[in-house]
Structures are given as structure tokens and as C-alpha cells.
């Protein structure tokens, strides 16, 4: 509490881990997937920025790989980067 007061923090918001519905075969057939081997220091945000130019699209990688947080990805794991991004976002009406 003392640290919160020093920093002017009035409350802390905790979020639940998101639950993603699995990708369907029909959706998967519309995408090209690029393989990426997870390295030390990687995060979904960094990869989303590198591949999509927007770190806020980290959730696309989490959804496609069915690992809702990058803490669930281990060094050496292969994840897939789905493209084209416009098609993926279309699955969500974005």
C-alpha cells in the first residue's frame, strides 16, 4: 500500500487470461503461416510489431497459437504467424 501511495496509484486492475476460440479448418485454409522459433527476450508484442507493424495485435499470435499469454511459450517452441493480417482480423469483424 505504501508503494501505491508513493506512486499515486489508487487501485490496481487485474485482468483474466483471455480465452480464444480455436481456429476452424475453414479459417486456417485462408491463411499463410510463417514459422518462427521463440527466442529469449521474445514477446507477442515484439513479434506483432515486427510482423504486423502494430504491437497491439499481439492477441492475433496468441489466438492462432492457442497460447493466451507469451508466458506459455518456451524458448525453442515454434509458433506460427498467420497472414494476411486483414483476413485474420476479418474473422473477428475488425
C-alpha positions in Angstrom: 0.0 0.0 0.0 2.9 2.3 0.8 4.3 1.9 -2.7 0.9 2.6 -4.3 0.6 5.8 -2.3 4.1 7.0 -3.3 3.2 6.4 -6.9 -0.3 7.9 -6.8 -1.9 4.6 -7.6 -5.5 4.5 -6.3 -6.4 1.0 -7.4 -5.0 -2.0 -9.4 -7.0 -3.7 -12.1 -6.4 -7.3 -12.7 -7.4 -8.9 -16.0 -8.3 -12.6 -16.5 -6.4 -14.6 -19.1 -8.3 -14.3 -22.3 -9.9 -17.4 -23.8 -9.7 -17.8 -27.5 -12.0 -19.9 -29.5 -10.0 -22.4 -31.7 -9.4 -21.6 -35.3 -11.6 -23.6 -37.7 -10.3 -25.6 -40.6 -12.1 -23.2 -43.0 -10.4 -20.2 -41.4 -7.0 -22.0 -41.4 -7.3 -22.7 -45.2 -7.5 -19.0 -45.9 -4.1 -18.2 -44.3 -0.4 -18.5 -45.0 1.6 -19.3 -41.9 5.1 -18.3 -41.3 7.1 -20.3 -38.7 9.0 -18.5 -36.0 11.2 -20.1 -33.4 10.8 -18.5 -30.0 14.0 -17.0 -28.5 15.0 -15.5 -25.2 13.5 -12.0 -24.9 10.7 -12.6 -27.3 7.1 -11.5 -26.6 3.9 -11.5 -28.6 4.1 -7.7 -28.6 7.6 -7.6 -30.2 6.6 -10.1 -32.8 3.3 -8.4 -33.6 5.3 -5.2 -34.1 7.8 -6.9 -36.3 5.3 -8.8 -38.5 2.3 -6.6 -38.4 3.7 -3.2 -37.6 1.5 -2.9 -34.6 2.3 -4.3 -31.1 -1.3 -4.1 -30.0 -2.1 -7.0 -32.4 -0.2 -9.4 -30.0 -3.5 -11.2 -29.5 -3.6 -12.5 -33.1 -0.4 -14.5 -32.4 -1.9 -15.7 -29.0 -5.1 -16.7 -30.6 -3.6 -18.5 -33.6 -1.1 -20.5 -31.5 -3.7 -21.1 -28.7 -1.4 -19.8 -26.0 -3.2 -16.8 -24.5 -0.1 -15.4 -22.9 3.5 -15.4 -24.1 4.5 -16.8 -20.7 3.2 -20.1 -22.0 5.6 -20.1 -24.9 9.0 -21.7 -24.2 12.4 -20.9 -25.8 12.7 -23.2 -28.8 9.0 -23.5 -29.4 7.8 -22.9 -32.9 4.9 -20.6 -33.3 3.1 -19.6 -36.4 2.5 -16.1 -37.7 -0.8 -16.1 -39.6 -1.1 -13.8 -42.7 -2.6 -11.9 -44.4 -3.5 -9.9 -41.3 -6.6 -8.4 -43.0 -8.1 -11.9 -43.3 -7.4 -12.8 -39.7 -8.9 -9.5 -38.5 -11.9 -10.2 -40.7 -12.6 -13.4 -38.6 -13.3 -11.1 -35.7 -15.2 -8.4 -37.6 -12.3 -5.9 -37.2 
